[in-house]
Amino acid sequence: MTNPDEEITGTLALFTEEDEARRTGSNSTMEQAFTEVDAAIAGLIKEANRYLSALKSLQTENSAGNVVGIAKAAEQAGRLRDELQHPAQVKIVEAPEAVAWLASDAWRREIGDALRAHGLAVIEDSSGALLCPPVALVAHPNKTAIMVGRSLVRTIRPDPLALKIKPLRDRDAGAKTPEFLDKLHEATLQIAGATDRRATFRRIYAQFCIAPGWKKDNSELEFGQQIYALRESGIQTTKDGTRYQIQEPSGKVKRSDIFIVYGADGREHEFYAIRFF
């Protein structure tokens, strides 16, 4: 068995200095890092399977009582055992490397490329989020995770994450839309009363923020994305049958009162108020 403290020269499960320089270089990607670990692990498995096969041969010869066969099988098993690399010698993707990646802009570039490769629309928002309408992806380096809509996802490898995004996106966009509409209705009645039944989204957002901790879990970006998801949902009434109309800004309107989000078409969509009738 190779001593983990000794200099490693194997090629199946190890990275050379050249490999490490390439991996940590400016042109390296997180996907490349995981791919290199895949290759290293595959090498370990190949070696382990050869050793396991030799042990089975030894077991067969021993069961048959073939002394000559036992000796040969034992010699082969011993040699393969000594050639086995220790799993600890694999240069895995570690937390500090992942945290640094999530803290940089590289995560948006790489995951964005992976999402586009799977046919999904992607926009890099000025807030630092990655939009896959109507869901926002936000990196959380301190948690070594990415928030996809309202789901905290620890699978940060670009391609596997991209494969998870569509079902997560569709679930997140649709699951709470009726509930969101009812809350908008309740807030509008509190703000404008039963006669007018119209309120700006800015006023509603401020109303929601009164609840302790609500703003922390619901950024303006996420609120805007929920409005977009509601408009695209096809839902026409609240649970009690009240109809509604989402209004875009017109006339003299403060820019700060407008919620701007990107749609699946890649265009900006502006939302100003909602009216119930």
C-alpha positions in Angstrom: 0.0 0.0 0.0 1.4 3.4 -1.0 2.3 5.6 2.0 0.2 8.8 1.8 3.1 10.8 3.1 5.5 9.7 0.3 5.8 11.5 -3.0 3.1 10.4 -5.4 4.0 9.5 -9.0 0.9 7.6 -10.1 -1.1 8.8 -13.1 -4.6 7.4 -12.6 -5.7 9.0 -9.4 -3.3 11.9 -9.2 -2.7 15.4 -10.6 0.7 16.4 -11.8 2.1 20.0 -11.1 1.0 20.8 -14.7 -2.5 19.6 -14.0 -2.7 21.7 -10.8 -1.4 24.8 -12.6 -4.0 24.3 -15.3 -6.8 23.8 -12.8 -6.0 26.9 -10.8 -5.1 29.1 -13.8 -7.2 31.9 -15.0 -8.7 29.8 -17.9 -9.7 27.0 -15.6 -13.4 26.3 -15.0 -15.3 24.6 -12.2 -16.6 22.0 -14.7 -13.0 21.2 -15.6 -12.1 20.8 -12.0 -14.9 18.3 -11.4 -14.1 16.5 -14.7 -10.5 16.0 -13.6 -11.7 14.6 -10.3 -14.0 12.2 -12.3 -11.0 10.9 -14.1 -9.1 10.4 -10.9 -11.9 8.6 -9.3 -12.4 6.4 -12.4 -8.8 5.4 -12.1 -9.2 4.5 -8.4 -12.2 2.4 -9.3 -10.4 0.6 -12.1 -7.5 -0.3 -9.8 -9.9 -1.4 -7.1 -11.8 -3.6 -9.5 -8.6 -5.3 -10.6 -7.7 -6.0 -7.0 -11.2 -7.3 -6.3 -11.0 -9.6 -9.3 -7.6 -11.0 -8.0 -9.2 -11.6 -4.6 -12.0 -13.6 -6.2 -9.5 -15.6 -8.2 -7.7 -16.4 -4.9 -11.0 -17.4 -3.3 -11.8 -19.7 -6.3 -8.4 -21.4 -6.2 -8.6 -21.8 -2.4 -12.1 -23.4 -2.7 -10.8 -25.8 -5.2 -7.7 -26.6 -3.1 -5.3 -25.8 -6.0 -2.1 -25.0 -4.2 -0.2 -23.7 -7.3 -3.2 -21.6 -8.3 -3.4 -20.2 -4.7 0.2 -19.1 -4.8 -0.2 -17.3 -8.2 -3.5 -15.7 -7.2 -2.0 -14.6 -3.9 1.0 -13.1 -5.6 -1.2 -11.1 -8.0 -3.5 -9.9 -5.3 -0.6 -8.7 -3.2 1.0 -6.8 -6.1 -2.3 -5.1 -7.0 -2.9 -4.2 -3.3 0.5 -2.5 -3.2 -0.3 -0.5 -6.4 -3.5 0.8 -5.0 -3.6 4.6 -4.6 -5.1 6.1 -1.4 -8.4 8.0 -2.1 -7.0 10.9 0.0 -4.4 11.5 -2.7 -7.1 12.6 -5.1 -7.2 16.4 -5.5 -11.0 16.9 -4.9 -12.9 20.2 -5.3 -12.7 21.5 -1.7 -14.9 24.1 0.0 -12.5 27.1 -0.2 -12.2 26.6 -4.0 -16.0 26.4 -4.4 -16.5 29.4 -2.1 -14.0 31.5 -4.1 -15.8 30.5 -7.3 -19.2 31.4 -6.0 -17.9 34.8 -4.7 -16.5 35.6 -8.2 -18.5 36.3 -11.4 -17.3 33.0 -12.9 -20.2 31.0 -11.5 -22.7 33.1 -13.5 -20.6 32.7 -16.7 -20.2 29.0 -16.4 -23.7 28.1 -15.2 -25.2 30.5 -17.8 -23.3 28.7 -20.5 -24.6 25.3 -19.2 -28.2 26.6 -19.1 -28.0 28.0 -22.6 -26.6 24.6 -23.8 -29.8 23.0 -22.5 -32.0 25.6 -24.4 -32.9 27.8 -21.4 -33.0 31.6 -21.6 -30.4 33.3 -19.3 -29.8 36.9 -18.4 -27.1 38.3 -16.1 -28.8 40.8 -13.9 -27.0 43.9 -12.6 -27.9 42.8 -9.0 -25.4 39.9 -9.4 -28.1 37.3 -9.9 -28.5 35.0 -12.9 -32.0 35.1 -14.3 -33.6 32.0 -15.8 -37.1 33.5 -16.2 -39.1 33.5 -14.1 -36.6 32.3 -11.5 -33.5 34.0 -10.2 -30.3 32.2 -9.3 -28.3 33.8 -6.5 -24.9 32.5 -5.2 -24.5 32.0 -1.5 -20.7 31.5 -1.0 -21.1 31.3 2.8 -23.4 28.3 2.3 -21.5 26.8 -0.7 -24.8 26.8 -2.5 -26.9 28.5 -5.0 -30.5 29.7 -4.4 -32.7 28.7 -7.3 -35.9 30.6 -6.8 -36.7 29.6 -3.2 -34.8 26.3 -3.3 -31.3 26.2 -1.8 -29.3 23.9 -4.1 -25.8 22.5 -3.1 -25.2 20.9 -6.5 -23.0 23.6 -7.9 -21.4 21.7 -10.8 -22.6 23.6 -13.9 -24.0 20.9 -16.1 -25.8 18.8 -13.5 -27.2 22.0 -12.0 -28.5 23.1 -15.4 -30.3 19.7 -15.7 -32.1 20.4 -12.4 -33.0 24.0 -13.2 -36.0 23.4 -15.5 -38.1 21.3 -13.1 -37.1 23.5 -10.1 -37.9 26.6 -12.2 -41.3 25.3 -13.3 -42.2 24.1 -9.8 -41.0 27.3 -8.1 -42.8 29.5 -10.7 -46.1 27.8 -10.5 -46.5 26.3 -7.1 -47.1 29.5 -5.1 -48.6 31.7 -7.8 -52.3 31.3 -6.6 -51.2 32.0 -3.0 -49.2 35.0 -4.2 -52.2 36.4 -6.0 -54.4 36.1 -2.9 -51.7 37.9 -0.8 -51.6 40.7 -3.4 -55.4 41.0 -3.1 -55.3 41.2 0.7 -52.6 43.8 0.6 -54.4 45.9 -2.0 -57.6 45.9 0.2 -55.6 47.0 3.2 -53.9 49.8 1.2 -56.7 51.1 -1.0 -59.8 49.8 0.5 -62.7 47.9 -1.0 -63.8 50.7 -3.3 -60.7 51.5 -5.2 -59.0 48.1 -5.0 -55.9 49.3 -6.9 -52.4 49.6 -5.5 -48.9 50.0 -6.8 -46.5 47.1 -6.4 -44.1 49.3 -4.6 -46.8 50.0 -1.9 -47.6 46.3 -1.7 -44.0 45.4 -1.4 -43.5 47.9 1.4 -46.6 46.4 3.1 -45.2 42.9 2.9 -41.9 44.1 4.3 -43.6 45.1 7.6 -43.7 41.4 8.5 -40.5 40.5 10.5 -38.0 38.8 8.3 -40.0 38.9 5.1 -37.7 41.3 3.2 -34.7 39.1 4.1 -36.3 36.2 2.3 -37.9 38.2 -0.5 -35.7 40.6 -2.5 -37.2 43.1 -4.9 -35.8 40.9 -7.7 -37.7 37.9 -6.4 -40.9 39.9 -5.9 -40.7 41.2 -9.5 -40.1 37.6 -10.8 -43.2 36.5 -8.9 -45.3 39.2 -10.6 -44.0 38.0 -14.0 -44.8 34.4 -13.1 -48.3 35.5 -12.1 -48.9 37.3 -15.4 -47.6 34.3 -17.4 -49.5 31.7 -15.4 -52.9 32.2 -17.1 -54.6 32.4 -13.7 -57.5 34.8 -14.1 -59.1 35.1 -10.6 -58.3 34.9 -6.9 -59.6 31.9 -5.0 -62.8 33.9 -4.2 -63.4 34.7 -7.9 -62.1 38.3 -8.0 -60.6 39.2 -11.3 -57.4 41.3 -11.6 -55.3 43.4 -14.0 -51.6 43.8 -13.9 -50.7 47.3 -15.1 -47.6 48.7 -16.7 -46.4 52.2 -16.0 -47.8 55.1 -18.0 -47.6 58.9 -17.8 -45.4 60.4 -15.1 -44.3 57.5 -12.9 -41.3 57.4 -10.6 -38.7 55.0 -12.0 -38.2 53.7 -8.4 -41.8 52.6 -8.3 -41.4 50.3 -11.2 -40.4 46.6 -10.9 -38.4 45.6 -13.9 -37.7 41.9 -14.7 -36.5 39.9 -17.7 -38.9 37.5 -19.4 -38.3 34.3 -21.1 -38.1 36.3 -24.3 -35.0 38.1 -23.0 -36.8 41.5 -22.9 -37.4 43.8 -20.0 -40.9 43.8 -18.6 -42.2 46.7 -16.4 -44.8 46.3 -13.7 -46.3 49.2 -11.8 -49.7 48.3 -10.2 -52.4 45.8 -9.9 -56.2 46.4 -10.0 -58.9 44.0 -8.7 -62.5 44.1 -9.9 
